Amino acid sequence: MKMFLISDNRDTYTGMRLAGVEGVVVHEREEVEEAAQRALADPEIGIILVTEILGERFSGLWDEIKQNRRLPLLVEIPDRHGSGRKANFITDYVSEAIGLKL
């Protein structure tokens, strides 16, 4: 099973290539959709990594993939500038999910 990166950042792409992960750098919606379709068509790809910026910018596309497919898994990753999420986003997420304040 392979991973595939869809990134908006050349530095993230380069780092992942050094780790052996193939991918593309895209910026426009058509490029993102084409890269996603390419990854979805490859049965060897089990995980699609998407930078957070692309995850936010094209959330409808990713939501559709998550809802309609079991594989590949779709994982948002921070780029080299770090995560755009709050420092305690995991705690907030768990608290919201179980209905208890942690």
Buried (B, 14 or more C-beta within 10 A) or exposed (E): EBBBBBBBBEEBBBBBEEEEBBBBBBEEEEBBEBBBEEBBEBEEBEBBBBBBBBBEBBEEBBEEBEEEEEEBBBEBBEBEEEEEEEEEEEEBEEEEEEEEEE
